[in-house]
Amino acid sequence: MIKEELISRSPVRVFEKSIHGGLKAGELGVIAAPKGTGKTSVLVQIALDKLLQDKKVIHISFSQHTDYVLTWYADIFNEFIKKKNLEKVQEVKAELTKNRVLMNFNQDGVTSDMILRSLRAMICDGGFKADALIIDGFNFSAAQRERVLALKDFAKELGLEVWYSCNTGGEQEGAYNKQKIPLILEHVSDLFDVIIVLEPKANYTELSVSKDRDSAITGISSLKLDPKSLLMQ
């Protein structure tokens, strides 16, 4: 299977269609769910899809060491190509690695300005013209609104598509408002263009849209995560 066919058949196409073509440059999205539900998996699938399209991605992790993030990418890439005759697999993997930068921060140990300076140095001074930014493990309960606002302004300035993950806590009941916005995000929900919620079901994890800019929400209940591979189906 050639790379273009792998891209066109990806479930990410369905995911993007559900939110009007996916995030645009300068927009912020978030994948929200309890711990262990598949947030990192979804973020990596989104990132890999962009890398397969020869786009550049910066992945920031606040909760996992870089080695663990690398394992996520390797495992999900292998699942992507399993039972598919992808041509020149090693060349494709080398190209993906070239277009991806992994960064690891301790949220309590760095300021927003420090992170943005590092990103600006990488993108502007280092010549790594990123298209997308993945931010995993950010602690919204401890975050000031100004940190997310600063990142949003930065994304608009440099034309970055930004996806966050958000841990809603262990309990489903009482974790969301009437619009199915996680309570932990209420103070910053207006800064996000798209909010996606993952909900564990008996035999799968369901993805649904809680916010899609100013559009009416129709939901994407047919889009699920496989309980074993955590891949979109």
C-alpha positions, 0 to 999 in steps of 0.5 A: 500500500502506498503512503497516499492510500494509507492517508486517505483510508485513515480513520483520522479522515472521518475524525476531521470531517466530524469537526469541519475538516479538522483544526486550522492554523492558529486553532486549539483543540483538546482531547478530554477523558479520564486517565488511561482512556486513550488520550495519548493514543489519539494525539499520536494518531493525529500527529502520525497522520500529519507526519505521513502527509510530510508535515512537521510536528512538535510533541510536548509531554508534561507527564511522560519521559521522551522514551515513553513517547517514542514507544507510543509512536513506534507502537501506533505506527506498527499498528498503522501498517499491520496487514498493509503492504506499505512500500519502503517502510524504513524510508517512511519511518526515517522521514517521519522521525526527521519531521518530528521533535519531542520535548519534555517539560516539568510543568511546575518547573518552567514558566509559560515564557520559557516554553514559548521561548524554546518553541520559538527558538526551535521554529524560527531560529532552528528552521523547524517550521512546524505545522502542528503542536501536540501538548500531552499531560498538561495539568489544567487544574493547576494552570492559569488561564493566561498560560493557555491564552499565551499559547493560543496567541503564539499559535495564531502568530506562527500558524500552528494547529495545537492539540492538548490532552486533558485528564478529567479525573477518575469519575465520569459522573459529575465531571461535565457540565450540561454541554458535556464540557469537562468542569476542569476546562470551564475556565478556559473552554472559550479559548478552545475551538474544538473539545473532544471527549472520550468515554469508556464503554463496555467494549470500546471507547467512544469519541464525541464532540462537545464543542466545534467552534460555534456549530451545532453539535451532532456527535460522532458516536460511530467513531470508536477506539479499539479497546486493545490497540486504542486505534480509531476504528 
